[in-house]
Amino acid sequence: MTAVAEFYGDNAALYDRVATLPPVGRWRARAVAALDLDPGDTVVEMGCGTGANLPYLRRAVGPGGRVVGLDLTRPLLERARGRITREGWVNVHVVQGDATEAPVETADALLATFVVGLLADPADAVADWCDLVAGAAEGGRLALVDATASDHPAGRLLNPAFRAFVAAGAPSSSPADVARALVPGSGLAAPLSERVRASRRALTARARDRRYERMGLGFVGVLSGRVGGV
Ligand SMILES: C[S@@+](CC[C@H](N)C(=O)[O-])C[C@H]1O[C@@H](n2cnc3c(N)ncnc32)[C@H](O)[C@@H]1O
């Protein structure tokens, strides 16, 4: 088991509570809107976790569409499966697998929320995800949602708390790391930010009709675009 899967597996219940908070739900709704899904579409979610995006994706594709979620971490997927069973969705499926070697050939759209910061080579993963949606009839849309430090006037004041939150959510961090992250310049959120930037550059290089939206006092960004189909 990888350190990422072990960390999220151990914290599945807590993660699900945070992931389904109402303000986070509003970010999810906007991210799904950025995919411009039509009823009947097939959408893949990389790193679907406990399935917090599934209700929004299922609503957008309707009963005639298909939603497939992929994640490394079994305890999170069990929660996602519980959600699917409770809702009685027959066209929503989650599978255990690595989003950097996805066993999926094509889709109309792809979503990854708070995932690329955990990948060793996010640019490479995003390039593969672009290939995956490029074969859709009019090109496919891809949306990346990630948190970085804020440059919003009110958000800037909360950047130390953001760094501590990132450190607390890093699979290998200790309580001392979380305390250190409160100090400006500690650099503990830097790897996450660099991976998010690399993923956004990779999507920007391939996608047209791009949109970028910041939410949550400037901490959360949604970058979306269409690949292929010209
Ligand atoms: C911060 S959580 C986000 C979960 C979900 N996308 C959400 O918004 O609630 C990161 C997720 O990425 C998954 N993950 C990390 N690396 C992965 C990989 N290489 N392949 C598949 N899933 C991965 C973790 O298991 C975890 O569920």
PDBQT file of the ligand as one rigid body, heavy atoms in Angstrom, charges set to zero:
ROOT
HETATM    1  C1  LIG A 301      -7.437  15.077  -1.106  1.00  0.00    +0.000 C 
HETATM    2  S1  LIG A 301      -8.208  13.594  -1.606  1.00  0.00    +0.000 S 
HETATM    3  C2  LIG A 301      -9.448  14.188  -2.766  1.00  0.00    +0.000 C 
HETATM    4  C3  LIG A 301     -10.570  13.210  -2.943  1.00  0.00    +0.000 C 
HETATM    5  C4  LIG A 301     -11.708  13.722  -3.828  1.00  0.00    +0.000 C 
HETATM    6  N1  LIG A 301     -11.228  14.033  -5.155  1.00  0.00    +0.000 N 
HETATM    7  C5  LIG A 301     -12.392  14.918  -3.205  1.00  0.00    +0.000 C 
HETATM    8  O1  LIG A 301     -12.398  15.992  -3.810  1.00  0.00    +0.000 OA
HETATM    9  O2  LIG A 301     -12.940  14.772  -2.094  1.00  0.00    +0.000 OA
HETATM   10  C6  LIG A 301      -7.016  12.914  -2.697  1.00  0.00    +0.000 C 
HETATM   11  C7  LIG A 301      -7.473  11.601  -3.272  1.00  0.00    +0.000 C 
HETATM   12  O3  LIG A 301      -6.591  11.218  -4.311  1.00  0.00    +0.000 OA
HETATM   13  C8  LIG A 301      -6.392   9.825  -4.234  1.00  0.00    +0.000 C 
HETATM   14  N2  LIG A 301      -5.147   9.521  -4.951  1.00  0.00    +0.000 N 
HETATM   15  C9  LIG A 301      -3.915  10.010  -4.707  1.00  0.00    +0.000 A 
HETATM   16  N3  LIG A 301      -3.034   9.539  -5.610  1.00  0.00    +0.000 NA
HETATM   17  C10 LIG A 301      -3.748   8.748  -6.457  1.00  0.00    +0.000 A 
HETATM   18  C11 LIG A 301      -3.412   7.986  -7.595  1.00  0.00    +0.000 A 
HETATM   19  N4  LIG A 301      -2.160   7.910  -8.061  1.00  0.00    +0.000 N 
HETATM   20  N5  LIG A 301      -4.390   7.299  -8.219  1.00  0.00    +0.000 NA
HETATM   21  C12 LIG A 301      -5.671   7.331  -7.757  1.00  0.00    +0.000 A 
HETATM   22  N6  LIG A 301      -6.048   8.033  -6.680  1.00  0.00    +0.000 NA
HETATM   23  C13 LIG A 301      -5.101   8.735  -6.030  1.00  0.00    +0.000 A 
HETATM   24  C14 LIG A 301      -6.371   9.546  -2.737  1.00  0.00    +0.000 C 
HETATM   25  O4  LIG A 301      -6.618   8.185  -2.451  1.00  0.00    +0.000 OA
HETATM   26  C15 LIG A 301      -7.495  10.458  -2.273  1.00  0.00    +0.000 C 
HETATM   27  O5  LIG A 301      -8.743   9.838  -2.391  1.00  0.00    +0.000 OA
ENDROOT
TORSDOF 0
